[in-house]
């Protein structure tokens, strides 16, 4: 029996090696050819990702501080630091505008790994991706926040709920707006459902937090219908 298992493993490795030789995979960030032990992202790009290294339960971390005096949240976490000089900018741009859902999922896996040991993660009942308008999703082909959440789900084993939060309006890009401009732009853009699943603690998942205006508006909408629901915020990146 043991010999059969070893033989099968040897055969699978040979098939994997042949597939890699015939159809080499490229790094989703720099497009260099991956070696057989690399998955989605090359070791060089992975080592250069600007991680934030936030501690568990630290309510004075910069992500959490964005929401002070604005909305009540339980926890806030982001994995990568974002600014115009860092590789994160290229990653987020590729995820949103270059048809890279697989990159979003790969980043979601790494985001999930970064918080997999946090105790508060075990209390999350559902991951709630920030929705995009159906028109934008049709054009892009996917919702980047949902793809990030899919990657997280594979690591954390937490279900995704795409129906708890809906996008009502198709709004202009938030990129060049300040905090108050972003707030005006998304006024009435989201609609939250009543908590029919009796969630006690949810995590809203987004690709990047800048001024926090979008997340703030979403949390207000949810809390209006679900005042007792505990809400945490998880983002792939944070602009600082």
NORMOLIN-V31581 format. One record per backbone hydrogen bond with DSSP energy under -0.5 kcal/mol. NH is the residue of the N-H (numbers start at 1). CO is the residue of the C=O. E is the energy in kcal/mol with one decimal. If there is no record, write none. Layout:
[[NH/CO/E] [NH/CO/E]]
//
This chain:
[[5/1/-1.9] [6/2/-2.2] [7/3/-2.4] [8/4/-2.4] [9/5/-2.4] [10/6/-2.5] [11/7/-2.2] [12/8/-2.6] [13/9/-2.1] [14/10/-1.9] [15/11/-2.4] [16/12/-2.5] [17/13/-2.4] [18/14/-2.3] [19/15/-2.6] [20/16/-2.1] [21/17/-1.9] [22/18/-2.5] [23/19/-2.9] [27/32/-3.3] [28/40/-2.8] [31/27/-1.5] [34/25/-3.3] [38/35/-1.9] [39/41/-0.5] [40/38/-0.5] [41/39/-2.3] [46/42/-2.5] [47/43/-2.3] [48/44/-1.0] [49/46/-0.9] [51/49/-1.8] [52/79/-2.5] [58/55/-1.2] [59/57/-1.1] [61/58/-1.4] [65/61/-2.3] [66/62/-1.0] [67/64/-1.5] [68/65/-1.2] [70/67/-2.1] [71/67/-1.7] [73/71/-0.6] [74/231/-3.3] [77/233/-2.3] [79/235/-1.2] [80/236/-2.5] [81/50/-3.1] [82/238/-2.7] [86/83/-1.3] [89/83/-0.5] [89/86/-1.4] [90/86/-0.5] [91/87/-1.9] [92/88/-2.8] [93/89/-2.2] [94/90/-2.3] [95/91/-2.3] [96/92/-2.0] [97/93/-2.7] [98/94/-1.6] [100/94/-0.7] [103/100/-0.6] [104/100/-1.7] [105/101/-2.2] [106/102/-2.1] [107/103/-2.6] [108/104/-2.1] [109/105/-2.1] [110/106/-1.7] [111/107/-2.5] [112/108/-2.6] [113/109/-2.4] [114/110/-1.7] [115/111/-0.7] [115/112/-0.9] [116/112/-0.6] [116/113/-0.5] [118/115/-1.6] [121/118/-0.7] [122/118/-0.5] [122/119/-1.2] [123/120/-1.4] [124/121/-1.5] [125/201/-3.4] [126/201/-0.7] [127/159/-2.7] [128/126/-0.5] [128/203/-3.1] [129/127/-0.6] [130/205/-2.5] [137/133/-2.5] [138/134/-2.3] [139/135/-2.0] [140/136/-2.8] [141/137/-2.9] [144/142/-0.6] [147/143/-2.1] [148/144/-2.1] [149/145/-2.2] [150/146/-2.0] [151/147/-1.8] [152/148/-2.0] [153/149/-2.8] [154/150/-1.6] [155/151/-0.8] [155/152/-0.9] [156/152/-3.5] [157/153/-2.4] [161/127/-2.5] [162/160/-0.6] [166/191/-3.1] [168/166/-0.6] [168/189/-3.7] [169/189/-1.0] [171/169/-0.8] [177/174/-1.9] [182/178/-2.7] [183/179/-1.9] [184/180/-2.2] [185/181/-2.0] [186/182/-1.5] [187/183/-0.5] [187/184/-0.7] [189/186/-2.7] [191/166/-2.5] [193/164/-2.6] [196/194/-2.1] [198/195/-0.8] [202/230/-2.5] [203/126/-2.1] [204/232/-2.6] [205/128/-2.1] [206/234/-1.9] [209/237/-1.8] [210/208/-0.5] [216/212/-2.6] [217/213/-2.4] [218/214/-2.2] [219/215/-2.6] [220/216/-2.3] [221/217/-2.1] [222/218/-2.4] [223/219/-2.8] [224/220/-1.7] [225/221/-0.9] [225/222/-0.6] [226/222/-2.0] [229/226/-1.5] [230/200/-2.3] [232/202/-2.5] [233/75/-2.6] [234/204/-2.8] [235/77/-2.6] [236/206/-1.8] [237/207/-1.4] [238/80/-2.0] [239/209/-2.9] [240/82/-1.4] [240/238/-0.6]]
//
